[in-house]
Amino acid sequence: MEIRAMMVQTDDGRWTASAQSARAVRASGTSRERCLASLRRAVERSMPPARRDEPITLVVETLPLLAGVAEAADVMGWDKRRVVTYIDRGSFPEPVQSLASGRIWRRSDVEAFRNEWSARKARKARTAARRGTRSAR
């Protein structure tokens, strides 16, 4: 049996999903994987007892949060000009799409870049502190 579902990332980073099996089913989780596992359990519980032995195939469309330059600047704690500088240098993640209104990234890609960038900055600061010099920005 094939069940179609939609999974969406919310502003707080959580994921929610809904499907229509024997009845409407909803699930959520802190990650895509946890949400999917929760959805699968909810779908299995919603099936009538006579159909519970049938194999279930979940076809899930996922919609991640997206970010433009302004949202990317927010995530990074920068202003938009600094984001554009990193883009121009080729140091920022590749956008998912470039539209007439600007570039678009998956927010999770920008957040991963922020985490890597922060870790590099912290390593540079520790190295500079050991040498007794100030770290460059």
KASULNOR-V846172 format. One record per backbone hydrogen bond with DSSP energy under -0.5 kcal/mol. NH is the residue of the N-H (numbers start at 1). CO is the residue of the C=O. Records with the same first field share a line. If there is no record, write none. Layout:
NH=CO / CO
This chain:
3=57
5=59
6=18
7=61
8=16
9=63
10=14
13=10
15=29
16=8
17=27
18=6
19=25
20=4
21=19 / 23
25=19
27=17
29=15
35=31
36=32
37=33
38=34
39=35
40=36
41=37
42=38
43=39
44=40
45=41
46=42
47=43 / 44
51=48
52=48 / 49
54=51
57=1
58=56
59=3 / 57
60=58
61=5 / 59
62=60
63=7
64=62
67=105
72=68
73=69
74=70
75=71
76=72
77=73
78=73
82=79
83=79
84=80
85=81
86=82
87=83
88=84
89=85
90=86 / 87
91=86
92=86
96=104
97=104
99=97 / 102
102=99
104=97
105=67
107=65
109=106
110=106
111=107
112=108
113=109
114=110
115=111
116=112
117=113
118=114
119=115
120=116
121=117
122=118
123=119
124=120
125=121
126=122
127=123
128=124
129=125
130=126
131=127
132=128
133=128
